[in-house]
Amino acid sequence: MEVDKRRSTPEQPRIAEVRAFLICDIRGYSTFTSQRGDEAAAHLAMTFAGLAREAVVARGGRVIELRGDEAFAAFSSPGQAVRAALEIQLACSEESAAHPDFPMPVGIGIDVGEAVPVEGGYRGAAINMSARLCSKASAGQVLVTRKVVEAAGELEDVAFEARGTVEVKGFEKPVETYEPVAIVSSPYGGGATAQVGRHVSAGPLPLELEEDFPLVGRDGELAWLRGTWRQARRGNGRVVLITGPAGIGKSRLAGALASLAHADGALVRYTGRGGAAGAETLAAIREAC
């Protein structure tokens, strides 16, 4: 009898990976659902999911799961996980201020450690700790462990403030907790928070960048661009290079980013393509500065 070797070969053991895990959820989501109904709750959850995804992918993370009022993500860099968490809080706060009928008070927990990859996610103590810290965090707060602080190292744009120890279910010893706080330096010196103003007269969007129809099939890249624009809008300047073979939609992606920035009141400049475009771009940057 012939034996199917594919079925008889034992599954290879999975190797644990060191990752930073971020878990966040909306406070009072169940109450909101009972008071406002499923349709309003679905709208709130969809908005939250979009904001969380954009913040995670813009910081190099991977969204593992988005479920209703919860988001679960993994990062190879603990520092980027912390930055993504602060970005989520800022984005949710801005959205809540713009739409008071759909508040998004969010609590976030982060831990770092070894975890075993499984189908669709990970398993490990660091994930459990992240979930526990998420439940301990107040609305608008991010809580991390000492391991995250040590693994993140010195971050020029983030400070960690001690928040004491807490008893965590499933862990024998009390856990030291810290809250990351964003430090945004003013471009004019000092430690003042930089505010990015909107151009009152931004002018029309260049015709070359206007979108004739929606861009489809590029959700991941668009989420990254939206998340990156949110950072730039707050003063964390970026240079973004979109490159690749001809015909893959680079101009469409650039146009989508331009439309997003223009809708936020930003001044969009277009310098064309070809040999002179490089010099024209540098001239446009100098003029903007």
C-alpha positions in Angstrom: 0.0 0.0 0.0 1.3 3.4 -0.9 1.6 5.9 2.0 0.8 9.6 1.5 3.9 11.1 3.0 2.4 14.5 3.2 -0.1 13.4 5.8 2.3 11.2 7.7 5.0 13.9 8.1 4.7 15.5 11.6 4.1 19.3 11.6 7.3 21.2 12.2 7.4 23.1 15.6 6.8 26.8 15.3 9.6 29.1 16.4 8.7 31.8 18.9 9.2 35.4 17.7 9.9 38.5 19.8 7.1 41.0 19.1 5.5 44.1 20.7 1.7 43.6 20.9 -0.8 46.4 21.0 -4.4 45.9 22.1 -7.0 48.7 22.3 -10.7 49.0 22.6 -13.4 51.7 22.9 -14.7 52.3 26.4 -18.5 52.1 26.8 -19.1 50.5 23.4 -21.7 48.1 24.8 -23.6 51.0 26.4 -23.3 53.0 23.2 -24.8 50.1 21.2 -27.7 49.6 23.6 -28.5 53.3 23.5 -27.9 54.1 19.9 -28.6 50.8 18.1 -26.7 48.5 15.9 -26.4 50.8 12.9 -24.8 53.6 14.9 -22.5 51.1 16.6 -21.4 49.6 13.3 -20.5 53.1 12.0 -18.5 53.8 15.2 -16.7 50.5 14.9 -15.9 51.0 11.2 -14.5 54.5 11.9 -12.4 53.2 14.7 -11.1 50.3 12.7 -10.0 52.6 9.9 -8.1 54.9 12.3 -6.5 52.0 14.1 -5.4 50.3 10.8 -3.9 53.5 9.4 -1.9 54.3 12.6 -0.6 50.7 12.8 0.5 50.3 9.2 2.1 53.7 9.0 4.4 52.6 11.9 5.3 49.3 10.3 3.0 47.2 12.3 0.6 44.4 11.3 -3.1 44.4 12.2 -3.9 40.9 13.5 -7.6 41.4 14.2 -10.2 44.1 14.1 -13.4 43.1 16.0 -16.1 45.6 16.8 -14.6 47.9 19.4 -11.2 46.1 19.6 -8.0 46.2 17.7 -5.0 43.8 18.0 -1.7 44.5 16.3 1.9 43.2 16.3 5.2 45.2 15.7 8.8 44.2 15.3 9.8 47.5 16.9 8.5 48.3 20.4 9.2 52.0 19.8 7.0 52.0 16.8 4.2 50.2 18.7 4.3 53.0 21.3 4.2 55.7 18.6 1.3 53.9 16.9 -0.6 53.8 20.2 -0.2 57.6 20.7 -1.3 58.2 17.1 -4.5 56.1 17.7 -5.3 58.1 20.7 -4.8 61.4 18.9 -6.8 60.3 15.9 -9.7 59.0 18.0 -9.6 62.2 20.0 -9.8 64.3 16.9 -12.6 62.2 15.5 -14.5 62.5 18.7 -14.2 66.3 18.8 -15.3 66.5 15.1 -18.3 64.2 15.7 -19.4 64.4 19.3 -22.3 62.0 18.6 -19.8 59.2 17.9 -17.3 59.4 20.8 -14.3 57.1 20.8 -12.7 57.0 24.3 -9.9 54.4 23.8 -7.7 52.5 26.2 -4.5 50.8 25.0 -2.1 48.3 26.5 1.3 47.2 25.1 3.8 44.5 26.1 6.8 42.9 24.4 8.0 39.3 24.5 8.2 36.0 22.7 5.1 34.6 21.1 4.4 31.6 18.9 2.9 32.3 15.4 -0.3 30.5 14.9 -2.8 30.6 12.1 -4.0 34.2 11.8 -2.1 35.5 14.9 0.1 34.7 17.9 0.0 33.0 21.2 2.0 34.1 24.2 2.1 35.7 27.7 2.9 39.2 26.2 -0.4 39.2 24.4 -2.3 38.3 27.6 -0.4 41.1 29.4 -1.3 43.6 26.7 -5.0 42.7 27.1 -4.8 43.1 30.9 -3.1 46.5 30.6 -5.7 47.6 28.0 -8.4 46.8 30.5 -6.5 48.7 33.2 -6.0 51.8 31.1 -8.3 54.8 31.4 -10.0 56.3 28.4 -7.4 58.2 26.5 -4.5 56.4 28.2 -1.8 54.0 27.0 -0.2 51.7 29.5 3.0 49.7 28.8 5.3 47.4 30.8 8.8 48.1 31.9 10.0 45.6 29.3 8.5 47.9 26.6 10.3 50.9 28.1 13.6 49.1 28.1 13.1 47.6 24.6 12.1 50.9 23.1 15.2 52.7 24.4 15.6 56.4 24.2 12.9 57.9 22.0 13.3 61.6 21.1 9.6 62.1 20.7 8.3 60.0 23.6 8.7 60.1 27.4 7.6 57.4 29.7 6.0 58.3 33.0 5.8 55.8 35.9 2.2 54.9 36.8 2.9 52.5 39.7 2.3 48.8 40.0 -1.0 46.9 39.4 -2.2 43.4 40.1 -2.8 41.6 36.9 -5.0 38.5 36.7 -3.0 35.4 35.6 0.4 36.9 36.7 1.8 36.2 40.1 3.8 39.4 40.7 2.5 43.0 40.5 3.4 44.7 37.2 5.2 48.0 36.9 3.3 50.2 34.5 4.3 53.3 32.5 2.4 55.8 30.4 4.1 57.1 27.2 3.6 60.8 26.6 4.3 62.4 23.2 7.0 65.1 23.0 6.6 67.3 19.9 9.3 69.9 19.5 8.6 73.2 17.9 10.4 73.9 14.6 11.4 77.2 16.2 13.2 75.6 19.1 12.1 74.7 22.6 9.7 72.0 23.7 6.4 73.6 22.7 3.9 71.5 20.8 4.0 72.2 17.1 0.6 73.0 15.5 0.2 72.5 11.8 -2.0 75.3 10.5 -4.3 74.9 7.5 -4.0 77.1 4.4 -7.0 79.3 4.1 -6.4 79.7 0.4 -4.8 76.4 -0.7 -6.1 76.8 -4.2 -7.5 74.1 -6.5 -5.9 70.7 -6.7 -3.6 70.4 -9.8 -5.5 68.8 -12.7 -2.8 66.1 -13.1 -3.6 64.8 -9.6 -7.4 64.9 -9.7 -9.0 61.5 -9.5 -11.5 60.5 -12.2 -12.6 57.3 -10.4 -11.9 55.6 -7.0 -8.7 53.7 -6.6 -9.4 50.0 -5.8 -7.3 47.1 -4.8 -4.7 49.3 -3.0 -6.2 49.4 0.5 -3.0 48.6 2.3 -1.0 51.2 0.6 -3.7 53.8 1.0 -4.0 53.1 4.7 -0.2 53.6 5.0 -0.4 56.9 3.1 -3.4 58.1 5.2 -1.6 57.2 8.4 1.6 58.9 7.3 -0.2 62.1 6.3 -1.8 62.3 9.7 1.7 62.4 11.2 2.9 65.0 8.7 -0.1 67.1 9.4 0.9 67.3 13.1 4.4 68.5 12.2 6.2 65.2 12.0 7.5 65.9 8.5 8.1 63.1 6.0 9.5 62.5 2.6 7.5 59.7 0.8 8.9 58.0 -2.3 6.4 56.1 -4.4 8.3 54.0 -6.9 8.1 50.9 -9.1 7.7 49.8 -12.7 5.6 51.8 -15.2 1.9 51.2 -15.2 1.4 49.9 -11.6 -0.5 53.0 -10.5 2.2 55.2 -8.8 0.6 58.4 -10.1 -2.8 57.2 -8.9 -1.4 56.6 -5.4 0.2 60.0 -5.4 -3.1 61.5 -6.6 -4.9 59.8 -3.7 -2.5 61.3 -1.2 -2.7 64.7 -2.8 -6.5 64.6 -2.6 -6.4 63.6 1.1 -4.0 66.4 1.9 -5.9 69.0 -0.2 -9.2 68.0 1.6 -7.5 68.9 4.9 -6.6 72.3 3.6 -3.0 71.7 2.6 -1.2 73.4 -0.3 -0.4 70.8 -3.0 2.3 71.5 -5.6 2.8 69.5 -8.7 6.1 69.8 -10.6 5.5 67.3 -13.5 7.6 64.5 -14.7 10.8 64.1 -16.7 14.4 65.4 -16.4 13.5 68.8 -15.0 11.1 67.5 -12.4 13.8 66.9 -9.8 15.1 70.5 -9.9 11.5 71.8 -10.0 10.7 69.7 -6.9 13.6 71.1 -5.0 12.6 74.6 -6.0 9.0 74.0 -4.8 10.3 72.7 -1.5 12.5 75.7 -0.9 9.6 78.0 -1.8 7.3 76.2 0.6 9.8 76.4 3.4 
